[in-house]
Amino acid sequence: MPSIEKLLFSQPQGILALTGAGGKTSLMFHLARLLAESGRRVLTTTTTSILLPRPEQSETVLLERNPERVLREAGRARLSGARHLTAAAEPLEGGRVRGFAPEAISRFRDSGRFDWILVQADEAAQRSLKAPAAKEPSVPTGSDIVVAVLGLDVFGKPLSEETVCHSTSAAEIMGLETGQPVGVSALSRLLIHPDGAFKGAPPQAQRFIFLNRADTAERTAAAAQIAAFLQESPPARALIVGEAGPSLAVHAIHSLEAAPPSA
């Protein structure tokens, strides 16, 4: 099984955007750590809002509305040896910080200051699952990779706004009624539907699915069933099953691409 780093970051540089619900921000900071440890220069940021990262997630955090000043500070951080910078525009209530418009992400990329820019491009109000609203998600048009995140702790639970962000829209996409349990076929439909998990993904972007919180045998089995369901109409290159908790664990990677014909 290839490592998640080799799977996602086969290119030397680019923009990776995370959408969906159920652990996007935690996954973003775990991926940033892997990249920084391999010697890459990494920017973590958002086009929506995130909780101010803890020191173990990002030692260097900059709150600055002006993208040009962010780039100047990134240059100073690089001189001091820091390989990972988190930047956001301004603080918000509740310990959150507001990010940048997608146009600023393009400016960060074009500067050459960073090898990889990781962007939390969606909000889900701490839910495990979501259907995008009309103007969601906010994926930068230059994204090279889009990772749709889904929390498997929603599996088997009744569909409600307590567990699913925009539950009415999600019900329509998944073919469920409020109160019905969220099963394999419903989750699969959300991943396939054009207004579902990959809504707003640029056409050039490689797509991956990360099924998070796979911490029980039942959830791991459900993930394998989802992967089998998606094989008929693959919405992504691969489905990754794991846990982005205190550490990042990958339990399985299911390729969703058709195998090349034998010679």
C-alpha angles and dihedrals in degrees: 000000000000118000117258088241093057091043097052102029105044088130119074093236144000149113122291118193125195122209137171128044143284107067111350096140095046090049091049093056093045090053091047090055092051091050094047092048089054090055100260123137108239136193119193117194144133142237089208122026137294138184112272102266121251117242091256089055097047127356094192116056125170126191107196130139096204112080091204091058089049089057092049091051090047088057091052092047090052091053089053090054099255113142099181125059128175115203132185134164103237145338122269133193119284096036094292129131129212119233136209137282114263089252090064090055088058089051091052090051095047092051092071090222093120136045093203133019115198114198129192096213103175142049127216106170091244092301124142095229137022146178113217120253121229096280097033142145109029101213117172109244091229094058113138095191132027119194116194111206125204128179111227091203085084090065111117094006122122114264108254140137089258091069104020124053111225089009094178092059091042091053091054093049095044096042094239138130122228109275096026116123117261106240140175097278093048093051091046092052090053090054093049102039116102090230092045136079097334098042109142095017109146113246093241095053121106110233129220134172123219114196103199133196094036091159100135134057090242093056093045090051090049090052091054090050091051090051090052091048092052095051091083093059108011113205093185144024095251144355116228120201119200152098126277096191127121085328133016116256125179115199101176143356117207116196112221095187121102113253115249115258115266117252 
